[in-house]
Every structure is written in structure tokens, then in C-alpha cells.
Amino acid sequence: MAATAEEGLRVYHQAKPDLIIVDLMMEEVDAGTHFVKELASLGNRAPVYMLSSVGNSMNLATDPGSLGLAGVFQKPIEPEVLLSVLKTKLKRR
């Protein structure tokens, strides 16, 4: 878990996660998008999901894959839905 993009990169290097969930607006607007781009430049292979309060409109306006995302979740998300999607994704890896 990390509160900022900088901290997230440190955790990423230490933990080598199987899956990443990032908030669109971490410490500032669009920090999550910049964080995802940085992960891609590092060669990240773990699926990245974004949490956003604008999730549905983001899905309509932008292809999540073009941002390097496996998907976008609209806040608030039901825990059962989140767990179901993540379990399915992790089984495919």
C-alpha cells in the first residue's frame, strides 16, 4: 500500500506485485495515470486496475488498455465485485 506515486514505485520495486490497484487521483489530479505510465516504462507485467470516482465516464471516453490498464473500477465498488474480478484475473496469469 502506498499514499503517493513515489512511495508506490518504492513498494513496486520491493514487492514485485502480481496485480496493482491505483487511484486516479493519488496525491494530485491524474497522479495515478502518471504512475501507470511510469510502471509501463519500467516493464511492469502485472495487471493494473484504476479506481476512480469518474470510472464509468472514463471507460466511455478512453480505452483503458491505451493507458496500460487492465480495467477501471467506479467508486464506490462493492467488495464482492472487486474480489470476483481480481480472482478471475489472477487465475489467468
C-alpha positions as protocol buffer text, in pm:
chain_id: "A"
residue {
  index: 1
  type: MET
  ca { x: 0 y: 0 z: 0 }
}
residue {
  index: 2
  type: ALA
  ca { x: 125 y: 348 z: -84 }
}
residue {
  index: 3
  type: ALA
  ca { x: -16 y: 700 z: -44 }
}
residue {
  index: 4
  type: THR
  ca { x: 185 y: 866 z: -322 }
}
residue {
  index: 5
  type: ALA
  ca { x: 318 y: 771 z: -664 }
}
residue {
  index: 6
  type: GLU
  ca { x: 676 y: 800 z: -538 }
}
residue {
  index: 7
  type: GLU
  ca { x: 602 y: 567 z: -249 }
}
residue {
  index: 8
  type: GLY
  ca { x: 417 y: 337 z: -489 }
}
residue {
  index: 9
  type: LEU
  ca { x: 727 y: 300 z: -705 }
}
residue {
  index: 10
  type: ARG
  ca { x: 933 y: 206 z: -399 }
}
residue {
  index: 11
  type: VAL
  ca { x: 676 y: -54 z: -297 }
}
residue {
  index: 12
  type: TYR
  ca { x: 658 y: -182 z: -656 }
}
residue {
  index: 13
  type: HIS
  ca { x: 1034 y: -242 z: -666 }
}
residue {
  index: 14
  type: GLN
  ca { x: 1032 y: -415 z: -326 }
}
residue {
  index: 15
  type: ALA
  ca { x: 717 y: -624 z: -355 }
}
residue {
  index: 16
  type: LYS
  ca { x: 704 y: -714 z: -726 }
}
residue {
  index: 17
  type: PRO
  ca { x: 321 y: -740 z: -709 }
}
residue {
  index: 18
  type: ASP
  ca { x: 104 y: -979 z: -910 }
}
residue {
  index: 19
  type: LEU
  ca { x: -164 y: -714 z: -951 }
}
residue {
  index: 20
  type: ILE
  ca { x: -183 y: -338 z: -887 }
}
residue {
  index: 21
  type: ILE
  ca { x: -481 y: -118 z: -797 }
}
residue {
  index: 22
  type: VAL
  ca { x: -418 y: 254 z: -826 }
}
residue {
  index: 23
  type: ASP
  ca { x: -638 y: 555 z: -754 }
}
residue {
  index: 24
  type: LEU
  ca { x: -669 y: 804 z: -1039 }
}
residue {
  index: 25
  type: MET
  ca { x: -624 y: 1096 z: -801 }
}
residue {
  index: 26
  type: MET
  ca { x: -349 y: 992 z: -565 }
}
residue {
  index: 27
  type: GLU
  ca { x: -172 y: 1296 z: -421 }
}
residue {
  index: 28
  type: GLU
  ca { x: -288 y: 1516 z: -709 }
}
residue {
  index: 29
  type: VAL
  ca { x: -520 y: 1505 z: -1010 }
}
residue {
  index: 30
  type: ASP
  ca { x: -407 y: 1245 z: -1266 }
}
residue {
  index: 31
  type: ALA
  ca { x: -117 y: 1124 z: -1048 }
}
residue {
  index: 32
  type: GLY
  ca { x: -250 y: 771 z: -1093 }
}
residue {
  index: 33
  type: THR
  ca { x: -225 y: 797 z: -1472 }
}
residue {
  index: 34
  type: HIS
  ca { x: 133 y: 919 z: -1449 }
}
residue {
  index: 35
  type: PHE
  ca { x: 212 y: 637 z: -1207 }
}
residue {
  index: 36
  type: VAL
  ca { x: 75 y: 379 z: -1452 }
}
residue {
  index: 37
  type: LYS
  ca { x: 290 y: 525 z: -1733 }
}
residue {
  index: 38
  type: GLU
  ca { x: 595 y: 505 z: -1510 }
}
residue {
  index: 39
  type: LEU
  ca { x: 519 y: 140 z: -1432 }
}
residue {
  index: 40
  type: ALA
  ca { x: 496 y: 67 z: -1804 }
}
residue {
  index: 41
  type: SER
  ca { x: 833 y: 234 z: -1867 }
}
residue {
  index: 42
  type: LEU
  ca { x: 980 y: 3 z: -1600 }
}
residue {
  index: 43
  type: GLY
  ca { x: 849 y: -302 z: -1786 }
}
residue {
  index: 44
  type: ASN
  ca { x: 566 y: -383 z: -1545 }
}
residue {
  index: 45
  type: ARG
  ca { x: 386 y: -705 z: -1641 }
}
residue {
  index: 46
  type: ALA
  ca { x: 131 y: -710 z: -1356 }
}
residue {
  index: 47
  type: PRO
  ca { x: -225 y: -609 z: -1448 }
}
residue {
  index: 48
  type: VAL
  ca { x: -309 y: -259 z: -1331 }
}
residue {
  index: 49
  type: TYR
  ca { x: -663 y: -154 z: -1238 }
}
residue {
  index: 50
  type: MET
  ca { x: -761 y: 203 z: -1168 }
}
residue {
  index: 51
  type: LEU
  ca { x: -1014 y: 314 z: -907 }
}
residue {
  index: 52
  type: SER
  ca { x: -1193 y: 632 z: -998 }
}
residue {
  index: 53
  type: SER
  ca { x: -1496 y: 832 z: -900 }
}
residue {
  index: 54
  type: VAL
  ca { x: -1524 y: 907 z: -1273 }
}
residue {
  index: 55
  type: GLY
  ca { x: -1477 y: 541 z: -1371 }
}
residue {
  index: 56
  type: ASN
  ca { x: -1783 y: 499 z: -1592 }
}
residue {
  index: 57
  type: SER
  ca { x: -1728 y: 820 z: -1785 }
}
residue {
  index: 58
  type: MET
  ca { x: -1358 y: 737 z: -1810 }
}
residue {
  index: 59
  type: ASN
  ca { x: -1444 y: 398 z: -1963 }
}
residue {
  index: 60
  type: LEU
  ca { x: -1667 y: 571 z: -2219 }
}
residue {
  index: 61
  type: ALA
  ca { x: -1418 y: 846 z: -2308 }
}
residue {
  index: 62
  type: THR
  ca { x: -1095 y: 644 z: -2310 }
}
residue {
  index: 63
  type: ASP
  ca { x: -984 y: 291 z: -2385 }
}
residue {
  index: 64
  type: PRO
  ca { x: -834 y: 172 z: -2054 }
}
residue {
  index: 65
  type: GLY
  ca { x: -593 y: -51 z: -2246 }
}
residue {
  index: 66
  type: SER
  ca { x: -444 y: 252 z: -2421 }
}
residue {
  index: 67
  type: LEU
  ca { x: -347 y: 381 z: -2077 }
}
residue {
  index: 68
  type: GLY
  ca { x: -187 y: 49 z: -1982 }
}
residue {
  index: 69
  type: LEU
  ca { x: -480 y: -54 z: -1764 }
}
residue {
  index: 70
  type: ALA
  ca { x: -647 y: -391 z: -1733 }
}
residue {
  index: 71
  type: GLY
  ca { x: -964 y: -205 z: -1632 }
}
residue {
  index: 72
  type: VAL
  ca { x: -1125 y: 79 z: -1439 }
}
residue {
  index: 73
  type: PHE
  ca { x: -1344 y: 39 z: -1133 }
}
residue {
  index: 74
  type: GLN
  ca { x: -1605 y: 301 z: -1044 }
}
residue {
  index: 75
  type: LYS
  ca { x: -1601 y: 412 z: -678 }
}
residue {
  index: 76
  type: PRO
  ca { x: -1762 y: 304 z: -462 }
}
residue {
  index: 77
  type: ILE
  ca { x: -1721 y: -58 z: -565 }
}
residue {
  index: 78
  type: GLU
  ca { x: -1888 y: -350 z: -397 }
}
residue {
  index: 79
  type: PRO
  ca { x: -1621 y: -568 z: -231 }
}
residue {
  index: 80
  type: GLU
  ca { x: -1772 y: -885 z: -381 }
}
residue {
  index: 81
  type: VAL
  ca { x: -1746 y: -743 z: -733 }
}
residue {
  index: 82
  type: LEU
  ca { x: -1387 y: -632 z: -680 }
}
residue {
  index: 83
  type: LEU
  ca { x: -1282 y: -969 z: -538 }
}
residue {
  index: 84
  type: SER
  ca { x: -1458 y: -1162 z: -814 }
}
residue {
  index: 85
  type: VAL
  ca { x: -1286 y: -966 z: -1093 }
}
residue {
  index: 86
  type: LEU
  ca { x: -946 y: -985 z: -928 }
}
residue {
  index: 87
  type: LYS
  ca { x: -970 y: -1359 z: -856 }
}
residue {
  index: 88
  type: THR
  ca { x: -1063 y: -1421 z: -1219 }
}
residue {
  index: 89
  type: LYS
  ca { x: -775 y: -1209 z: -1347 }
}
residue {
  index: 90
  type: LEU
  ca { x: -519 y: -1370 z: -1118 }
}
residue {
  index: 91
  type: LYS
  ca { x: -628 y: -1722 z: -1219 }
}
residue {
  index: 92
  type: ARG
  ca { x: -549 y: -1640 z: -1583 }
}
residue {
  index: 93
  type: ARG
  ca { x: -189 y: -1549 z: -1504 }
}
